[in-house]
Amino acid sequence: MSQPNKASIKKGKPSYFMSILGVTLVLFVLGLIGWLIINAGKLGQHFKENIEVSVDLRENLNPKDSIALVEYIAAKPYVKSYKYITKEMARKIYIGEGNQSWDAIIDYNPLPNSINIKPRTEYVNNDSLAAIKADLKAQTYVADVTYQEALVDSLNKNIRKWSLILLAIALLLAIVVIVLIDNTIRLAMFSNRFLIKTMQMVGATRGFIAKPMNTKAIINGAISGAIAAAAIYLFVLWAESYEPALKAVHDTKSLTLLFVGLIVLGIAITLFSTYRSVLKYLKMKLDDLY
């Protein structure tokens, strides 16, 4: 009776290897989608952080009034950062952007003193920015308030659209991943069906039979998740070296959570599928195993 048992165990080993490989591949694909979702969110946030509201000051404003206005703006909850731009600084920025100097046409600087505000990302939408504009324009010392309304509207629409698309893909892929992993584990357990039934026939309890296989499932799931996480990390490093702009949206915390999630998911699905397969073969009649 021991020879068939040994044969069954030997047959199970290659299946475990293939199950680890199969689980690793599907987790890797799922992890890539997760990385894309993280990057999409961080990229949207990165663009929002670079939206500026320009507050043009009235001409001949004395320094005291300018300081009062700066202090008023700095105290606002929607302000992430701000910078006071003098007329001369504005002129240098204008020329630095490739524009022609106006010295040959006029003998004064037409650009106003201004305060450039970078709002917090949660305020970068047209409704909030319109309210900010109305608040600032109501101030006595402010001549005009401008920001790129069309860009803000387009940015928010695109972020919402791509977030929904990537979320839908992730949910669909998650379902596919669960089904694929479940089928992979069931195929691996198929080669152990006679071993499971033999142990049951000699009086082994359900818990005794399931425990080593569940332990193996946990180990295999953790290995698959760890390999997938390592492969994604290497892919991220390669992508960032190929496209350095990706480093601007690199989020170590979110990537760590993604890697932990892949390992936990690999363990959970592998353990569930293994335990379900063990119960299935325990309930089957011996003749049905052939």
ZAPADO-93252 format. One record per residue (C-alpha): residue number from 0; chain; x negated, y negated, z negated; residue in one letter. Coordinates in steps of 0.001 Angstrom, whole numbers. Example, Ala and Ser with C-alpha at 12.3 -4.5 7.8 and 13.67 -1.06 7.14 Angstrom:
% residues 2
<0,A,<-12300,4500,-7800>,a>;
<1,A,<-13670,1060,-7140>,s>;
% end
This chain:
% residues 290
<0,A,<0,0,0>,m>;
<1,A,<-2986,-2287,-607>,s>;
<2,A,<-4157,-2118,3019>,q>;
<3,A,<-996,-3706,4487>,p>;
<4,A,<-1174,-6399,1808>,n>;
<5,A,<-4781,-7225,2744>,k>;
<6,A,<-3840,-7256,6415>,a>;
<7,A,<-979,-9659,5716>,s>;
<8,A,<-3253,-11992,3782>,i>;
<9,A,<-5823,-11990,6577>,k>;
<10,A,<-3151,-12771,9114>,k>;
<11,A,<-1969,-15682,6956>,g>;
<12,A,<-5314,-17462,6864>,k>;
<13,A,<-5438,-18605,10507>,p>;
<14,A,<-1821,-19780,10182>,s>;
<15,A,<-2773,-21960,7215>,y>;
<16,A,<-5538,-23511,9282>,f>;
<17,A,<-3159,-24220,12135>,m>;
<18,A,<-579,-25609,9722>,s>;
<19,A,<-3171,-28022,8280>,i>;
<20,A,<-4135,-29079,11797>,l>;
<21,A,<-517,-29519,12877>,g>;
<22,A,<459,-31472,9760>,v>;
<23,A,<-2642,-33661,10098>,t>;
<24,A,<-1803,-34578,13682>,l>;
<25,A,<1798,-35581,12986>,v>;
<26,A,<783,-37528,9863>,l>;
<27,A,<-1895,-39303,11904>,f>;
<28,A,<679,-40446,14458>,v>;
<29,A,<3030,-41570,11691>,l>;
<30,A,<159,-43397,10009>,g>;
<31,A,<-662,-45253,13225>,l>;
<32,A,<2905,-46523,13430>,i>;
<33,A,<2637,-47571,9779>,g>;
<34,A,<-566,-49466,10560>,w>;
<35,A,<1142,-51224,13483>,l>;
<36,A,<4020,-52269,11209>,i>;
<37,A,<1565,-53634,8629>,i>;
<38,A,<-326,-55541,11337>,n>;
<39,A,<2879,-56923,12844>,a>;
<40,A,<3940,-58282,9459>,g>;
<41,A,<513,-59739,8679>,k>;
<42,A,<178,-61186,12182>,l>;
<43,A,<3535,-62928,11844>,g>;
<44,A,<2482,-64272,8463>,q>;
<45,A,<-866,-65399,9931>,h>;
<46,A,<901,-67405,12645>,f>;
<47,A,<3316,-68898,10136>,k>;
<48,A,<443,-70002,7915>,e>;
<49,A,<-928,-72047,10824>,n>;
<50,A,<2268,-74017,11475>,i>;
<51,A,<1727,-77678,10578>,e>;
<52,A,<4113,-80510,9753>,v>;
<53,A,<2619,-83882,10661>,s>;
<54,A,<3763,-86846,8540>,v>;
<55,A,<2872,-90141,10250>,d>;
<56,A,<2508,-93101,7901>,l>;
<57,A,<3632,-96637,8554>,r>;
<58,A,<1095,-99201,9745>,e>;
<59,A,<-681,-101445,7236>,n>;
<60,A,<180,-99172,4318>,l>;
<61,A,<-1952,-100076,1324>,n>;
<62,A,<-4087,-97410,-411>,p>;
<63,A,<-1899,-97394,-3540>,k>;
<64,A,<1238,-96541,-1562>,d>;
<65,A,<-661,-93899,412>,s>;
<66,A,<-1807,-92224,-2815>,i>;
<67,A,<1753,-92309,-4171>,a>;
<68,A,<3048,-90587,-1034>,l>;
<69,A,<298,-87948,-1117>,v>;
<70,A,<1123,-87200,-4770>,e>;
<71,A,<4829,-86945,-3910>,y>;
<72,A,<4139,-84480,-1096>,i>;
<73,A,<1613,-82446,-3130>,a>;
<74,A,<4237,-81858,-5841>,a>;
<75,A,<6754,-80334,-3422>,k>;
<76,A,<7303,-76537,-3748>,p>;
<77,A,<7185,-75991,10>,y>;
<78,A,<3630,-77315,359>,v>;
<79,A,<918,-74670,555>,k>;
<80,A,<-1857,-77105,1512>,s>;
<81,A,<-2192,-80614,2919>,y>;
<82,A,<-4817,-82900,4388>,k>;
<83,A,<-4896,-86684,4646>,y>;
<84,A,<-5962,-87727,8158>,i>;
<85,A,<-7196,-91285,8636>,t>;
<86,A,<-6909,-93137,11965>,k>;
<87,A,<-10607,-92565,12668>,e>;
<88,A,<-10377,-88850,11827>,m>;
<89,A,<-7341,-88575,14121>,a>;
<90,A,<-9343,-90240,16903>,r>;
<91,A,<-12208,-87738,16537>,k>;
<92,A,<-9746,-84812,16584>,i>;
<93,A,<-8037,-86266,19689>,y>;
<94,A,<-11313,-86633,21593>,i>;
<95,A,<-12612,-83284,20272>,g>;
<96,A,<-9634,-81578,21928>,e>;
<97,A,<-10955,-82709,25321>,g>;
<98,A,<-8884,-85891,25729>,n>;
<99,A,<-10280,-89082,27239>,q>;
<100,A,<-11149,-92009,24990>,s>;
<101,A,<-8873,-95048,25372>,w>;
<102,A,<-11663,-97586,24764>,d>;
<103,A,<-11610,-98730,28390>,a>;
<104,A,<-7876,-99440,28224>,i>;
<105,A,<-7140,-100785,24743>,i>;
<106,A,<-9333,-102182,21988>,d>;
<107,A,<-7520,-100666,18997>,y>;
<108,A,<-6723,-97206,17631>,n>;
<109,A,<-3043,-96374,18338>,p>;
<110,A,<-3087,-93203,16232>,l>;
<111,A,<-1516,-93505,12763>,p>;
<112,A,<-2782,-92370,9403>,n>;
<113,A,<-1056,-89081,8664>,s>;
<114,A,<-692,-86217,6218>,i>;
<115,A,<-818,-82754,7790>,n>;
<116,A,<1115,-80212,5729>,i>;
<117,A,<923,-76431,5955>,k>;
<118,A,<4207,-75124,4465>,p>;
<119,A,<4511,-71864,2578>,r>;
<120,A,<5482,-69004,4886>,t>;
<121,A,<8958,-68597,3371>,e>;
<122,A,<9762,-72161,4510>,y>;
<123,A,<8617,-71628,8097>,v>;
<124,A,<12025,-71462,9735>,n>;
<125,A,<13970,-74181,11511>,n>;
<126,A,<16570,-74643,8752>,d>;
<127,A,<13995,-75124,5995>,s>;
<128,A,<11718,-77279,8152>,l>;
<129,A,<14666,-79462,9189>,a>;
<130,A,<15445,-80036,5504>,a>;
<131,A,<11765,-80828,4826>,i>;
<132,A,<11719,-83264,7749>,k>;
<133,A,<14840,-85031,6488>,a>;
<134,A,<13382,-85308,2974>,d>;
<135,A,<10085,-86774,4194>,l>;
<136,A,<11639,-89170,6707>,k>;
<137,A,<13732,-90616,3889>,a>;
<138,A,<10535,-91871,2219>,q>;
<139,A,<9829,-95573,2718>,t>;
<140,A,<6196,-95090,3712>,y>;
<141,A,<6860,-92467,6413>,v>;
<142,A,<7177,-93502,10070>,a>;
<143,A,<7843,-90079,11603>,d>;
<144,A,<7729,-86352,10873>,v>;
<145,A,<6986,-83818,13628>,t>;
<146,A,<6428,-80076,13980>,y>;
<147,A,<6663,-77567,16812>,q>;
<148,A,<10339,-76655,16593>,e>;
<149,A,<10371,-74475,19726>,a>;
<150,A,<7303,-72541,18533>,l>;
<151,A,<8805,-71925,15084>,v>;
<152,A,<12087,-70698,16580>,d>;
<153,A,<10307,-68409,19070>,s>;
<154,A,<7946,-67112,16367>,l>;
<155,A,<10737,-66133,13993>,n>;
<156,A,<12800,-64500,16743>,k>;
<157,A,<9834,-62437,17956>,n>;
<158,A,<8895,-61372,14414>,i>;
<159,A,<12456,-60187,13739>,r>;
<160,A,<12701,-58401,17088>,k>;
<161,A,<9400,-56526,16832>,w>;
<162,A,<9927,-55724,13162>,s>;
<163,A,<13265,-54065,13980>,l>;
<164,A,<11775,-52199,16953>,i>;
<165,A,<8819,-50874,14942>,l>;
<166,A,<11081,-49978,12014>,l>;
<167,A,<13398,-48005,14323>,a>;
<168,A,<10402,-46197,15854>,i>;
<169,A,<9024,-45444,12374>,a>;
<170,A,<12340,-44004,11158>,l>;
<171,A,<12749,-41881,14289>,l>;
<172,A,<9161,-40688,14054>,l>;
<173,A,<9570,-39907,10349>,a>;
<174,A,<12470,-37575,11185>,i>;
<175,A,<10441,-35933,13958>,v>;
<176,A,<7465,-35577,11612>,v>;
<177,A,<9578,-33870,8943>,i>;
<178,A,<11013,-31422,11499>,v>;
<179,A,<7595,-30689,13053>,l>;
<180,A,<5905,-30145,9694>,i>;
<181,A,<8774,-27947,8528>,d>;
<182,A,<8526,-25801,11673>,n>;
<183,A,<4725,-25616,11377>,t>;
<184,A,<4902,-24411,7776>,i>;
<185,A,<7643,-21917,8570>,r>;
<186,A,<5461,-20433,11315>,l>;
<187,A,<2552,-20200,8870>,a>;
<188,A,<4757,-18467,6308>,m>;
<189,A,<6144,-16069,8919>,f>;
<190,A,<2889,-14085,8863>,s>;
<191,A,<3268,-13675,5080>,n>;
<192,A,<6836,-12367,5147>,r>;
<193,A,<5836,-8756,4515>,f>;
<194,A,<3527,-9745,1659>,l>;
<195,A,<6380,-11703,31>,i>;
<196,A,<8791,-8798,427>,k>;
<197,A,<6245,-6253,-824>,t>;
<198,A,<5616,-8279,-3976>,m>;
<199,A,<9352,-8513,-4567>,q>;
<200,A,<9796,-4748,-4098>,m>;
<201,A,<7149,-3947,-6753>,v>;
<202,A,<8968,-6117,-9295>,g>;
<203,A,<7299,-9539,-9017>,a>;
<204,A,<9538,-12421,-10042>,t>;
<205,A,<10470,-15265,-7729>,r>;
<206,A,<8315,-17706,-9676>,g>;
<207,A,<5295,-15351,-9634>,f>;
<208,A,<5569,-14923,-5847>,i>;
<209,A,<6165,-18590,-5100>,a>;
<210,A,<3545,-20102,-7438>,k>;
<211,A,<337,-19290,-5484>,p>;
<212,A,<1976,-20198,-2192>,m>;
<213,A,<3302,-23462,-3598>,n>;
<214,A,<-165,-24250,-4958>,t>;
<215,A,<-1651,-23501,-1555>,k>;
<216,A,<995,-25734,35>,a>;
<217,A,<88,-28631,-2272>,i>;
<218,A,<-3619,-28212,-1463>,i>;
<219,A,<-2960,-27940,2287>,n>;
<220,A,<-622,-30960,2245>,g>;
<221,A,<-3197,-33032,353>,a>;
<222,A,<-5956,-31973,2754>,i>;
<223,A,<-3789,-32836,5779>,s>;
<224,A,<-2851,-36229,4342>,g>;
<225,A,<-6466,-37015,3393>,a>;
<226,A,<-7778,-36058,6846>,i>;
<227,A,<-5045,-38121,8533>,a>;
<228,A,<-5824,-41101,6262>,a>;
<229,A,<-9561,-40810,7003>,a>;
<230,A,<-8891,-40598,10753>,a>;
<231,A,<-6667,-43693,10628>,i>;
<232,A,<-9302,-45574,8610>,y>;
<233,A,<-11932,-44751,11236>,l>;
<234,A,<-9496,-45814,13953>,f>;
<235,A,<-8891,-49140,12148>,v>;
<236,A,<-12656,-49740,11888>,l>;
<237,A,<-13056,-48991,15596>,w>;
<238,A,<-10106,-51234,16543>,a>;
<239,A,<-11471,-54111,14443>,e>;
<240,A,<-14940,-53762,15994>,s>;
<241,A,<-13387,-53671,19482>,y>;
<242,A,<-11047,-56600,18733>,e>;
<243,A,<-12523,-58793,15941>,p>;
<244,A,<-9277,-60831,15744>,a>;
<245,A,<-7694,-57857,13951>,l>;
<246,A,<-9920,-58571,10953>,k>;
<247,A,<-7868,-61709,10317>,a>;
<248,A,<-4822,-59564,9492>,v>;
<249,A,<-6696,-56771,7689>,h>;
<250,A,<-4788,-55856,4521>,d>;
<251,A,<-6739,-53455,2294>,t>;
<252,A,<-3937,-53145,-274>,k>;
<253,A,<-1290,-52192,2309>,s>;
<254,A,<-3676,-49739,4000>,l>;
<255,A,<-4414,-48082,647>,t>;
<256,A,<-685,-47716,-15>,l>;
<257,A,<-256,-46274,3499>,l>;
<258,A,<-3007,-43690,2901>,f>;
<259,A,<-1557,-42672,-477>,v>;
<260,A,<1871,-42423,1150>,g>;
<261,A,<539,-40090,3850>,l>;
<262,A,<-1013,-37778,1246>,i>;
<263,A,<2167,-37757,-871>,v>;
<264,A,<4324,-37168,2220>,l>;
<265,A,<2064,-34336,3379>,g>;
<266,A,<2280,-32656,-45>,i>;
<267,A,<6032,-33183,-422>,a>;
<268,A,<7072,-31838,2989>,i>;
<269,A,<4580,-28948,2932>,t>;
<270,A,<5670,-27910,-564>,l>;
<271,A,<9370,-28163,283>,f>;
<272,A,<8992,-26167,3510>,s>;
<273,A,<6856,-23490,1833>,t>;
<274,A,<9240,-23010,-1073>,y>;
<275,A,<12218,-22864,1292>,r>;
<276,A,<10473,-20243,3437>,s>;
<277,A,<9623,-18118,388>,v>;
<278,A,<13258,-18162,-744>,l>;
<279,A,<14389,-17306,2759>,k>;
<280,A,<12219,-14173,2982>,y>;
<281,A,<13092,-13120,-547>,l>;
<282,A,<16777,-13125,366>,k>;
<283,A,<16288,-11223,3635>,m>;
<284,A,<16579,-7459,3909>,k>;
<285,A,<13432,-5504,4769>,l>;
<286,A,<14781,-4409,8158>,d>;
<287,A,<15493,-8053,9109>,d>;
<288,A,<11802,-8956,8706>,l>;
<289,A,<10814,-6985,11828>,y>;
% end
